[in-house]
Amino acid sequence: MTDPDAPPADARRRPRPRVAMRGQILHGLHRESADVVVRNLTDGGAKVRLAAATGVQVSDRLVLRIAAVDRACVVAWRSGDELGLRFE
């Protein structure tokens, strides 16, 4: 039996509002771009899904561009075609 006062299993430090916005990841020396769909967004980071199989270098620093606003970020995790990004 579980404790009724225990937080839900997916409790997070901050709520992550779900969104479905188009964006781009800029990466590499020549700032190549890859289209993404932003799945959730907070002041601290974002979860994005790559729109197509791309050669995004996840070890590099990236820039997430949404509506002509650029945010420097690093990859916190990757699972398949999804990336967790932490803003710098």
WOGIQUI-V270517 format. One record per residue. N is the residue number from 0. PSI is psi in whole degrees, 0 to 359 (* if undefined). Layout:
n->(N;N)
psi->(PSI;PSI)
//
This chain:
n->(0;1;2;3;4;5;6;7;8;9;10;11;12;13;14;15;16;17;18;19;20;21;22;23;24;25;26;27;28;29;30;31;32;33;34;35;36;37;38;39;40;41;42;43;44;45;46;47;48;49;50;51;52;53;54;55;56;57;58;59;60;61;62;63;64;65;66;67;68;69;70;71;72;73;74;75;76;77;78;79;80;81;82;83;84;85;86;87)
psi->(142;156;123;340;355;144;158;157;329;28;137;165;322;144;148;97;132;137;170;82;146;146;186;147;127;128;164;172;323;14;52;154;149;132;140;163;123;122;324;158;130;178;334;343;193;156;126;154;128;134;335;161;120;172;42;126;103;348;345;163;143;169;129;122;120;122;48;15;125;135;121;140;168;156;122;325;162;136;106;238;13;143;139;122;138;123;144;*)
//
